[in-house]
Amino acid sequence: MRDRNIRVKERIKKYLKHHINMGESYRKLDNDEINIELSKLSNWELDNDRIRKTFEFKDFGDAFAFMTRMAIEVERINHHPEWFNVYNKIKVELTTHDVGGLSMYDFKLAKIMDDFEKVFL
């Protein structure tokens, strides 16, 4: 029981640290801000309260390598995508559920994904 309590406290501490450090980045963006940020990305589409993109790679190995590397970044910034993989394609959707729409964290993660995609081109 003691170990479980320690794990729960650590998860709460990590959650609070993350959300306190986010500050201004952790708010719902307005339409003008969304359009500005979207223009900085490569082939992302706006769909209501989320942005989405389909990445296409040479083969499953490259798609899996991309997802594996992105998993490290996702954990680092503690912002998790919805993603679906079929063979060489990965469909990604980003939104910030806690703010009920798009935040700078969605665009930050989208930019990281765009940058890393270039490794495979």
Stockholm file with secondary structure:
# STOCKHOLM 1.0

chainA/1-121         MRDRNIRVKERIKKYLKHHINMGESYRKLDNDEINIELSKLSNWELDNDRIRKTFEFKDFGDAFAFMTRMAIEVERINHHPEWFNVYNKIKVELTTHDVGGLSMYDFKLAKIMDDFEKVFL
#=GR chainA/1-121 SS CHHHHHHHHHHHHHHHHHHHHHGGGSSCCCHHHHHHHHHTSSSCEEETTEEEEEEECSSHHHHHHHHHHHHHHHHHHTCCCEEEEETTEEEEEECBGGGTBCCHHHHHHHHHHHHHHGGGC
#=GC SS_cons         CHHHHHHHHHHHHHHHHHHHHHGGGSSCCCHHHHHHHHHTSSSCEEETTEEEEEEECSSHHHHHHHHHHHHHHHHHHTCCCEEEEETTEEEEEECBGGGTBCCHHHHHHHHHHHHHHGGGC
//
